[in-house]
């Protein structure tokens, strides 16, 4: 019996759980000791319930010490650390020199952040019985406490031990320990800031290791760099790896994760597309990659996310027939795909469908954190706060850090400091985002504020924001210059020269102001009126700006928003506004004939008032103001999902101060341009006298008073903003003068707010009349070549690098027989817009007419590069055409 157990435990040590399970099943009679080892194998092989069921009949007290140590190993693997610790500590007096008992008890202490005690136990365990896994755990602890000399000695000792032990291990397990030791060596050099040595050693390993081993080592190195906040170095390491192995999908996947972390979502999606393509070519599994792409794309590209999730489900179905695949893992993938589809449903406002998917997943996987959190967040948006809190409580039982963070966000705070201290320790565990987890630190800041320890709260918020800033690309100087450019573009002369250009509709209402100024509260009051629909943060104006930008890139004009607004003709504005009104009406609930106004409450539309008034001169605009110090503190304590978009400023008090100053100057500019058109509302006035301010706003909109607008808790509609909890509460005043709690920390804010606003001089091309390009295209299509040439030549006079103007002048010259001049112009246009397949085709035909067949062949045979493919597919929607619905796709050469 003893010899049999020794062999079985050796299988545990070598992580050969398939062989362990098979050996246990082959026993004619299974003892309690062997039953425990079988349960350990089942737990590792994805059968935790079978393991628990088989062990329920065992009495731990009646088991021998060795067997209890094995049972503790199963508890550890299942995350039941308290049970494992209790079992081991109760057994320790009977076996104080049991090496494996000491090592597994050390693992319990590591989980409890009792590092010094864990180190002592691991050292004792090694003295009694050396083991490679114990060496590795001890080395990690020395690295965590920055004891680099001891870490170096431990690594040398591990190398010496492993040199004599390695040949006794199966090849696969030996290779895993080889890889872990290599990774720990890199980690030690990084801790010593010896990057040059680490890089040189990596280069040497590339020559001796197989591709999979080297790329695995490189990915671990990139992960360790990221954990130290060295994300640029991590990306550089992955690029070097791709230089050696340009078709390795896992390197693209990790690069995508780093790009996503830093807010570069288009690049992340491009890299994941590439990884999926390569994995498919190599007949590798693409399912996890598709799920990752679906996750990245859910917010910005829901159609793509749905497609990826559905393809993942299809692939999972095909994998079920493979004997090598684990049914449990396939079930997890399927559940994750359904959670993704539920997220897409919610993004597309199919809340009933989203809820049904989440519920179905949780019926099969009741402890799946992704589904519990997803459904909880959906309930928060729908105002079903109690149900959301119940779900977050279930998350807490599975993942304490995520559960507490979700509960704090729902304003359910831990009641004891010990829990907060444990969560802070978890928040300081290095991960892909860096040395700390900023989101959890900000949640803890809110919890300490609730306990009125404002110094602790601010310290945590400051640390969290400093960590986030390392990943942000926000540039306050560029923002200030952009603000100046907007003020310059939308001047009084623009509106004088464009009288009558806009749409007279009064349907749109825009509630705007600095984020956290009270825009959500104002919208909630308005939305309580029977004739007003609150649509939330629609973003229809930023989307319009993005389409204008895309069109300018498409035509190669070289212009950007807002420079291009003076080129909007009556027809262009008519097309844009018709589309916007259609979008607004699509937000209305069914059977809502009485609705007179739709409210878009995107705060940052304060930068877009000029465009709003150009498109909709009669649009009602409500500007919400609040004590700037309260705005600053509220932003500083909020972790925005759009931190890589327009909210990057919120992570630095000085940046917030500068943004406040830019906002004030911008609103002054708009009030000068549109005197009396913008209603200003103060948050403090709204919460102190809601009826008076509600009457002011309704009078401004031209609707009758309805008292139910003051009951903001009764609105039945989703809310997705950072105010998702607050808007479900009655109007309250406790947020007033919150800044006083943090007055001692506001020096950077005051400096940023009061600093002189300085920017570079603004130079901007001004077109004498709008629509020269579209008018030129219309003339060309009608065969009026001279008129078209005149219009395009005038456009080139004002914008010398305009690609479309060059190409169209070139087409006209070719049609008139001036081949050399025409080709020169067409080449300039094509160089600026190489993705335009029609231009490439027409230029090739021009080369043939000029008897230059080799150039034509070269142009036709040239493939668009990866970057061009991505830009064509993700940045330039060539089927959209002009914002007003025209198309510049010409088949001009057919008429030569």
Residue pairs with C-beta under 8 A, 6 or more apart in sequence:
1 31
4 27
4 34
5 33
5 34
5 37
5 66
7 23
8 20
8 23
8 24
8 34
8 37
9 37
9 66
9 70
11 17
11 19
11 20
11 23
12 20
12 37
12 40
12 70
12 73
13 131
13 133
14 169
14 170
14 173
15 44
15 173
15 176
16 170
16 173
17 40
17 41
17 44
17 45
18 41
18 45
20 37
20 38
20 40
20 41
21 38
21 41
21 42
21 45
24 30
24 34
24 35
24 37
24 38
24 41
25 38
27 34
30 38
32 58
32 62
32 63
32 67
33 63
33 64
33 66
33 67
33 70
35 54
35 55
35 58
36 55
36 58
36 63
36 67
36 70
36 71
36 74
37 70
38 51
38 54
39 50
39 51
39 52
39 54
39 55
39 71
39 74
40 51
40 70
40 73
40 74
40 77
42 48
42 50
42 51
42 54
43 51
43 74
43 77
43 78
44 77
45 326
46 326
46 328
46 329
47 328
48 78
51 74
51 78
52 78
55 71
55 74
58 71
60 68
60 71
60 87
63 71
65 91
65 94
65 95
65 98
65 101
66 98
68 87
68 88
68 90
68 91
69 88
69 91
69 98
69 100
69 101
69 104
71 87
72 83
72 84
72 87
72 88
72 101
72 104
72 105
73 84
73 104
75 81
75 83
75 84
75 87
76 84
76 104
76 107
76 108
81 108
81 111
81 112
84 104
84 107
84 108
85 105
85 108
85 109
85 112
88 101
88 104
88 105
88 108
89 105
91 98
91 101
92 98
92 101
92 102
92 105
95 101
97 128
98 128
99 124
99 125
99 126
99 128
99 129
99 131
100 125
100 129
102 121
102 122
102 124
102 125
102 128
103 121
103 122
103 125
103 131
103 133
103 134
103 137
105 121
106 117
106 118
106 119
106 121
106 122
106 125
106 137
107 118
107 137
109 115
109 117
109 118
109 121
110 118
110 137
110 141
113 422
113 425
115 141
115 144
115 145
118 141
119 138
119 141
119 142
119 145
122 134
122 137
122 138
122 141
123 138
125 131
125 134
126 134
126 135
126 138
130 161
132 158
132 161
132 162
132 165
132 177
133 177
135 154
135 157
135 158
135 161
135 162
136 158
136 177
136 180
136 181
136 184
138 154
139 151
139 154
139 155
139 158
139 184
139 188
140 184
142 148
142 150
142 151
142 154
143 151
143 184
143 187
143 188
143 191
146 191
148 188
148 191
148 192
151 188
151 191
152 188
155 181
155 184
155 185
155 188
158 181
159 181
162 177
162 181
166 174
166 177
166 178
169 177
175 213
178 213
179 213
179 216
179 217
179 220
182 205
182 217
183 217
183 220
183 221
183 224
185 201
186 198
186 201
186 202
186 217
186 220
186 221
186 224
187 224
189 195
189 197
189 198
189 201
190 198
190 224
190 225
190 228
195 233
198 221
202 217
202 218
202 221
202 237
205 214
205 217
206 214
206 244
209 217
211 245
211 248
214 241
214 244
214 245
215 241
215 245
215 248
215 250
215 251
216 250
218 237
218 238
218 240
218 241
218 251
219 238
219 241
219 250
219 251
219 254
221 234
221 237
222 234
222 235
222 237
222 238
222 254
222 258
223 234
223 254
223 432
225 231
225 233
225 234
225 237
226 234
226 258
226 261
226 431
226 432
226 433
226 434
227 430
227 431
227 432
227 434
227 435
228 430
228 434
228 435
229 434
229 435
229 467
229 470
231 258
231 261
231 262
231 434
231 470
231 471
234 258
235 255
235 258
235 259
238 251
238 254
238 255
238 258
239 255
241 248
241 251
242 248
242 251
242 252
242 255
245 251
247 278
247 281
247 282
248 278
249 275
249 276
249 278
249 279
249 282
249 284
249 289
250 275
252 271
252 272
252 274
252 275
252 278
253 271
253 272
253 275
253 289
253 292
255 271
256 267
256 268
256 269
256 271
256 272
256 275
256 292
256 296
257 268
257 292
257 432
258 432
259 265
259 267
259 268
259 271
260 268
260 296
261 432
261 433
261 471
262 471
262 472
262 473
262 644
263 471
263 472
263 473
263 643
263 644
263 645
264 644
265 296
265 297
265 300
265 644
266 870
266 874
266 875
268 296
269 293
269 296
269 297
269 301
269 304
269 874
270 866
270 870
270 874
272 289
272 292
272 293
272 296
273 293
274 866
275 289
276 286
276 289
276 290
276 293
279 285
279 286
279 289
280 286
285 315
285 319
286 315
287 312
287 315
287 316
287 319
287 333
288 333
290 308
290 309
290 311
290 312
290 315
291 308
291 309
291 312
291 333
291 336
291 337
291 340
293 304
293 305
293 308
294 304
294 305
294 306
294 308
294 309
294 312
294 337
294 340
294 344
295 305
295 340
297 304
297 305
297 308
298 305
298 340
298 343
298 344
298 347
299 347
299 641
302 344
302 347
302 348
305 340
305 343
305 344
306 341
306 344
308 340
309 337
309 338
309 340
309 341
309 344
310 337
310 341
312 333
312 336
312 337
312 340
313 334
313 337
313 338
316 330
316 333
316 334
316 337
319 325
319 330
320 327
320 330
331 364
331 365
332 365
332 368
335 361
335 364
335 365
335 368
335 370
335 371
336 370
338 357
338 360
338 361
339 357
339 358
339 361
339 368
339 370
339 371
339 374
341 357
342 353
342 354
342 355
342 357
342 358
342 361
342 371
342 374
342 375
342 378
343 354
343 374
345 351
345 353
345 354
345 357
346 354
346 374
346 378
346 381
349 718
351 378
351 381
351 382
351 718
354 378
355 375
355 378
358 371
358 374
358 375
358 378
359 375
361 368
361 371
362 368
362 371
362 372
362 375
365 371
366 394
367 394
367 397
367 398
369 395
369 398
369 399
369 402
372 391
372 392
372 394
372 395
372 398
373 391
373 392
373 395
373 402
373 406
375 391
376 387
376 388
376 389
376 391
376 392
376 395
376 406
377 388
377 406
379 385
379 387
379 388
379 391
380 388
380 410
380 724
380 725
381 718
381 719
381 720
381 724
382 718
383 715
383 716
383 718
383 719
383 728
385 410
385 725
385 728
388 410
389 407
389 410
389 412
392 403
392 406
392 407
392 410
392 412
393 403
393 407
394 403
395 402
395 403
395 406
396 403
396 404
396 407
397 403
400 422
400 423
400 426
401 423
401 426
401 427
401 437
401 440
404 414
404 419
404 423
404 443
405 439
405 440
405 443
407 413
407 414
408 414
408 443
408 444
408 446
408 447
409 443
409 725
410 725
411 725
413 446
413 447
413 450
413 451
414 420
414 423
414 447
417 451
420 444
420 447
420 448
423 440
423 444
424 441
424 444
424 460
426 437
426 440
427 436
427 437
427 440
427 441
427 444
428 435
428 436
428 437
429 437
430 436
431 437
433 467
433 471
434 467
434 470
434 471
435 467
436 463
436 464
436 467
438 464
438 465
438 467
438 468
438 639
439 464
439 639
441 460
441 461
441 463
441 464
441 467
442 460
442 461
442 464
442 465
442 637
442 638
442 639
443 639
444 460
445 457
445 458
445 460
445 461
445 464
445 637
446 457
446 637
448 454
448 456
448 457
448 460
449 457
449 637
449 741
454 741
454 742
457 637
458 742
458 745
461 636
461 637
462 745
464 639
465 636
465 651
465 652
468 639
468 643
468 651
469 651
469 652
471 644
472 643
472 644
472 648
472 651
473 644
473 648
474 648
474 649
474 651
474 655
476 649
476 654
476 655
476 658
476 659
479 649
479 658
479 659
479 662
480 658
480 662
480 757
480 758
480 759
481 759
481 760
483 607
483 662
483 665
483 666
483 759
484 759
484 760
484 762
485 562
485 563
485 762
485 764
486 562
486 607
486 610
486 666
487 665
487 666
487 669
488 762
488 764
489 562
489 563
489 565
489 566
489 610
489 764
490 562
490 565
490 609
490 610
490 611
490 614
490 669
490 673
491 673
492 673
494 565
494 566
494 610
494 614
495 613
495 614
495 673
497 566
498 566
498 568
498 614
498 770
500 570
501 568
501 570
501 573
501 614
502 573
502 577
502 613
502 614
502 615
502 616
502 617
503 573
503 574
503 577
503 578
503 581
503 615
503 616
504 617
504 618
505 577
505 581
505 616
505 618
505 619
506 596
506 597
506 618
506 619
506 620
506 702
507 581
507 584
507 585
507 596
507 597
507 598
508 580
508 581
508 584
508 597
508 598
508 600
508 612
508 616
508 619
508 620
509 526
509 532
509 597
509 598
509 599
509 600
509 619
509 620
509 621
509 622
509 701
510 541
510 599
510 600
510 601
510 602
510 605
510 609
510 612
510 619
510 620
510 621
510 622
511 519
511 522
511 523
511 526
511 599
511 600
511 601
511 622
511 624
512 519
512 601
512 602
512 603
512 604
512 605
512 606
512 609
512 621
512 622
512 623
512 624
513 519
513 603
513 606
513 623
513 624
513 625
513 626
513 663
514 603
514 606
514 626
514 628
514 631
514 635
514 659
514 660
514 663
515 603
515 604
515 631
515 635
515 640
515 647
515 650
515 722
516 626
516 630
516 631
516 634
516 635
516 638
516 722
517 603
517 624
517 625
517 626
517 631
517 683
518 624
518 626
518 681
518 683
518 686
519 601
519 603
519 624
520 601
520 719
520 721
520 723
520 726
520 727
521 683
521 686
521 687
521 712
521 723
521 726
521 727
521 731
522 601
522 622
522 624
522 681
522 686
522 697
523 534
523 536
523 599
523 601
524 534
524 712
524 715
524 727
525 686
525 690
525 693
525 694
525 697
525 709
525 710
525 712
526 532
526 534
526 597
526 599
526 697
526 698
526 701
526 709
527 533
527 534
527 599
527 715
527 717
528 706
528 708
528 709
528 710
528 711
528 712
528 714
528 715
529 698
529 703
529 706
529 708
529 709
530 594
530 706
531 594
531 595
531 596
531 597
531 703
532 595
532 596
532 597
532 598
532 599
532 701
532 703
533 587
533 588
533 589
533 592
533 595
533 597
533 598
533 599
534 599
534 601
534 715
534 717
535 584
535 587
535 598
535 599
535 600
535 601
536 600
536 601
536 717
536 718
536 719
536 720
536 721
537 600
537 601
537 602
537 603
537 720
537 721
538 583
538 584
538 587
538 600
538 602
539 600
539 602
540 580
540 583
540 584
540 600
541 600
541 602
541 605
541 608
541 611
541 612
542 602
542 604
542 605
542 608
544 576
544 580
544 611
544 615
544 883
545 561
545 608
545 611
547 880
547 883
548 561
548 564
548 565
548 883
549 560
549 561
550 875
550 876
550 877
550 880
551 880
551 882
551 883
552 558
552 559
552 560
552 561
552 564
553 875
553 876
554 833
554 876
554 878
555 773
555 802
555 803
555 804
555 833
555 888
556 801
556 802
556 803
556 804
556 806
556 829
556 832
556 833
557 564
557 773
557 799
557 801
557 802
557 803
557 804
558 799
558 801
558 802
558 803
558 832
559 567
559 765
559 799
562 610
562 611
563 764
563 765
565 610
565 611
565 614
566 766
566 767
566 770
567 767
567 770
567 771
567 772
567 773
568 576
568 614
568 770
568 771
569 770
569 771
569 774
569 775
569 884
571 771
571 774
571 884
572 770
572 771
572 774
572 882
572 883
572 884
573 614
573 615
574 884
575 882
575 883
575 884
575 885
576 615
576 883
576 884
577 615
577 616
580 615
584 598
584 600
585 598
587 598
588 595
588 598
596 703
597 620
597 701
597 703
604 646
605 612
606 623
606 663
606 666
606 667
606 670
607 666
609 621
609 666
609 670
609 674
609 678
610 670
610 673
612 619
612 621
613 619
613 621
613 673
613 674
613 677
620 679
620 700
620 701
621 677
621 678
621 679
622 678
622 679
622 680
622 681
622 697
622 700
623 667
623 678
623 679
623 680
623 681
624 681
624 682
624 683
625 680
625 681
625 682
625 683
626 682
626 683
626 684
627 683
627 684
627 736
627 737
627 739
628 657
628 660
628 753
629 739
629 746
629 749
630 735
630 736
630 737
630 738
630 739
631 656
631 660
632 653
632 656
632 657
632 660
632 739
632 746
632 749
633 738
633 739
633 741
633 742
634 735
634 738
635 649
635 650
635 656
636 650
636 651
636 653
636 656
638 650
638 722
640 647
640 650
640 722
643 650
643 651
648 655
649 655
649 656
649 658
649 659
650 656
652 748
653 745
653 746
653 748
653 749
653 752
654 748
654 749
654 751
654 752
655 752
656 749
656 752
657 748
657 749
657 750
657 751
657 752
657 753
657 754
657 755
658 752
658 753
658 755
660 752
660 753
661 752
661 753
661 754
661 755
661 757
662 757
665 757
667 678
670 678
671 678
679 696
679 697
679 700
681 693
681 696
681 697
684 736
685 692
685 693
686 693
686 694
686 731
687 731
687 732
687 733
687 735
687 736
688 733
690 710
690 731
691 710
694 705
694 709
694 710
695 705
698 704
698 705
698 706
698 709
708 714
710 731
712 727
712 730
712 731
713 728
713 729
713 730
715 727
719 727
719 728
721 727
739 746
765 798
765 799
766 798
767 795
767 798
768 798
772 791
772 792
772 794
772 795
773 791
773 792
773 795
773 802
773 804
773 805
774 882
774 884
774 886
775 791
776 787
776 788
776 791
776 792
776 795
776 805
776 808
777 788
777 808
777 886
777 888
777 890
779 785
779 787
779 788
779 791
780 788
780 808
780 811
780 812
780 890
780 892
781 890
785 812
785 815
785 816
788 808
788 812
789 809
789 812
792 805
792 808
792 809
792 812
793 805
793 809
795 802
795 805
796 802
796 805
796 806
796 809
799 805
801 828
801 832
803 828
803 829
803 830
803 832
803 833
804 829
804 888
805 829
806 825
806 826
806 828
806 829
806 832
807 825
807 826
807 828
807 829
807 830
807 833
807 839
808 829
809 822
809 825
810 821
810 822
810 823
810 824
810 825
810 826
810 827
810 828
810 829
810 846
811 822
811 826
811 842
811 890
811 892
811 893
812 822
813 819
813 821
813 822
813 825
814 822
814 823
814 826
814 846
814 849
814 893
814 896
815 822
815 892
815 895
815 896
816 822
819 846
819 849
819 850
820 850
822 846
823 843
823 846
823 847
823 850
826 839
826 842
826 843
826 846
827 843
829 839
830 836
830 839
830 840
830 843
833 839
834 840
834 864
834 868
835 864
835 868
835 871
835 872
835 876
835 878
836 878
838 889
838 890
838 891
840 859
840 860
841 860
841 893
842 890
842 892
842 893
843 859
844 855
844 856
844 859
844 860
845 856
845 893
845 896
846 893
847 853
847 855
847 856
847 859
848 856
849 896
864 872
872 878
881 887
881 888
881 889
882 888
